[in-house]
């Protein structure tokens, strides 16, 4: 066995709602004894398609010793569930650019004389292996937002003052007891928000202390609940604003903050803001 990324299900948080099951293209999760469970390491590719679909925030990604993912065994399980499940799995591999596994899956289908969905024929067969089309998770879909003329002309050289008041900012690295958190308004932002939202510094970071995190890619996220809880109880922060992207996996950061608030003896106003991939504010509410 080798150390690799794989999902981790917190049984204490899981309420057995089964929302994660249709969002696992490998069929790696089942409800057993009223809890979601990873039925086998070799069924989980560690890409995290199920992240963000758990209303309890019970699913995260960890890195540990695990059996190697086995595409043939996954396909043997998937073909029993019908063409819609086969198609969803192939699209999942396509959207994550998993060429090796995609080819293995298609070979499995052809060897077993099972029809490959027409719209997925020829994927990765052209030069460079880059996907010509897309279907699936918006967090991985490719867009080009550049307006006509801007692609060649570039953007005007305008200097905007940074509103960052501290360092470090990554949630793993910060200390909740740092003086710049004491009694402050704190912004907890998903990594991608500042890149999507042009007015991030002026409109949202200005006057706040900050920490950033990625609920899909960060490892060792168990400590995040404790750090946020420490903001509430020890640093006695004034408010917490959680900014996330519209992609499903980003919801994990909001669920982490909610769990910290639930465990905290001191209740703090928590607001969440959802940002579109083109920098529009889609939702802004208090928890």
N, C-alpha and C positions, 0 to 999 in steps of 0.2 A: 504493500500500500504506500501511497505517496501523500504528502500534505497538499491539499487543494481547497478551493472555495466550495462550500456546500451549505444548504439551508439549515437553519437551526430553529426548532419550534419550542417555544416556552410553554410547557404544559400548564403552568399555573395561570398564564394569561388566556390560553385557548379555552373557548367556551363551546367548541364543537359545532360552530355554525356552518361549516363546510364551504364558506365563500372562497377559500383558497383552491379547492379541488378543480373547478372548471378552468382555473387560471394556471394550472400546471400542465403544460403541453406534453410532459413525459409520463403523466399518470403516477408520479412518485409519491403522492400524498393520498392517504385514505383516513376515514374516520374509524378509529378503533377504540372501544371503551369510552365513547363520547368525547374523544380528543383527536385532533389532527395529528397524524404521525407519518414520518418519512418511512415508507415501507422497505426501502433498500437504498443504500448509498449509490449503488451503480445505476439507479434510475434518475438521479439528480445531477444535472449538468452544471449546477452552480451559477447559472446566468440570472436567476432571480426574477423570473417572469411572474411569480406569485407574490412578490413584494408589493405592498401598497394595497392589496386586496383584502387583507385581514383587518377587520374593524377593531380588533383588540391589540393590534401591533405585536402579535405573538411571533411573527416570522422575521428573522434576520439572516444575514449571511455571515458565516464564520469560516475560518481556515483551520482545518484539522486533518489528521490522518484519516483517509477514507478510501474505499475501493474505487478504482477507476471507473468513470462513467462508461457504460456499454450500450452503444447505439443499437446493436442487433437485438439485445434483450429488451430494450425499450420498445423497439418496433414490434417484436413478438407480442408484447403486451398491448400495444396500441391498435394493431390491426383487428383485434377482437372487438374493438369498440366502434368500428365503422369508418366510412370515408370522411366524415366531417372531422373526426378526431385526427385522422391521418393528415388531412390538409392543414389543420391547426398546428400540428407538430412541425410539419415541413416549413410552414410560414414562420414559425418561431425560430427555427434554425437559420432561415434565410435572413430574417431581420437582424439577427445577431452575427451575421457573416460567418457562420460556422460551416465552412465549405466541406471540411473533412466529414463531419457528422451528417451533413446533408447528402453527400454522395453515398455514404454508407447506408443511409435510410432508403434512398432511391434504389440502390443495388438490391437491398433486401426485398423491396416491393417487386422489382422485376424478376428476381430469382423465384419468388413465390407467386409469380404471375398475377400480381395485384396492380391495378391501373394507377399510374401516377397522375395527379390532377393536371389537366392540360395547361393551366396558367402557370404551373411550376416546372413544366418541362423546359430544359435548357438553362436553368439557373446555374450560374458559375461556369457555364460552358464557353463564355466569351473571354476575350483578352483581359487579363488582370483580375478576373474573378469578381469584379465589382458588380453589385446588383443593379440591374436596369430598372427594376420596379420595386414596390414595397407593399406589404400588407402586415399590420400588426401593431406592436407597441409604439405609441407616439414618442416615447422616450428615446427610441433608436432610429426613428424615421428621419431621412435626410431632406432638408429644405434649403433653398437658396433664396434669402430674403432681399438680396441686393436689387435695387431698382435699376431700370434701364439707364445706362450712362454712368451710373455709380461704379459699375464693375471696372471700368477703365479709368475713371477720373479720380476715384478714391474719395476720402472724406476730408473736409476742411480741418486744418490744424488749429483746434480750439483747446486751450488748456483749462481744465476744470479742477478746482481745488479738492483734494481728498478730504473727506470728513472722518477718516479713520483716526481714532484717539488712543490706540493701544496696540500691543503685540505681546504674545501670539494671538491668533484668532481661531485656529482649528480646535474643535471641541475636545479632542483628545489631549491637546497641549495646554489648554488654559487651566488656570486655577480659579475655582469659584470664589476663593477668598481674596482674590486680587483687589486692590483698593478701587480700581476703576469700575468694579461691579457693585460696590457697597451702596445700597439705597438708590440705584440708578434704574433708568428704563433700559431694558436689554433687548437686543435683536438677535434672534436665533435664525440664521438663514441657511437654506440649502445652497450648496456650492454654486449651482448654475444661475441663481437668481440675479446676482450682480452683473452677469454677462448679458442676460436677456433684457433687463430693465435699465434703460438709459439714464433715468433720473434717480437711480438707487442711492447714490451718495447724498444728494441734496434733499430728497424727499423722505428717505427712510432711515439712512444711517446717521444723518445729522443729529447730534445731541445724544446719541445712544452708544452704549457699549455693545460689543458684538461677539458672537461665536458662530462658526460655520461648520457644517457637517453634510455628509451624503448618506442617506439611509440605505442606499443600495450597495455602495462600494466600500464604505468604511468597515473595517474589521473591529471586533471587540466592542460592540455597541452597548454591552451590558452596563458599562460605566456611565453611559450618557444619562440614564435616568437618575443616578446618584448625583451627578454634577448639576443637573437642572434642579433637582430637589435641594441641593446645597445653596443654589442661588436663592431659592424661596426662603429657606429656613435660616441660613447662616449669613448670607450677604444681604438678606432682607431687601431684595430688589423691589422696585416700585411697580413695574409692569414687565410683561414678557410678550414680545411680538414674534410670531413664528412665520417666516416667509418661505413658501414652497412653490415649486413649479407645478403645472397642471398635469404632468405625467403621473401615472398611478403610483410608481414606486416612491415618489416624494411624500406621499401621505404618511409613510413610516415615521418621518421626523415629527409631524404633528402628533401622532399617536404616542411617541416617546415623551413629548412634553405633557400630554394629557395624563400619562401614567405617573410622571413625576409629581404633577399637581394632585393627583388622587392620593399618592402616598404622603404628601407633605402635610405637616400639622398647620402650617401657615398658608392660607389661601391668597393667591396673587392674581390680579386680572391678567388673563391671557387672551391675546387676539391672534387670529391667523389670517394671512393674506395669500391668495393663490394668484400666481403670475402666469400668463400664457407664454408660449415659446416665442412670441413676437413682442413681448414686453408690455402686454395689456393687463390691467388688474381685473381679474375675473370674479373674485369674491373677497370680501373683507368682513369678518364677523368676530365677535367675542365668544370664547368657548363657554 
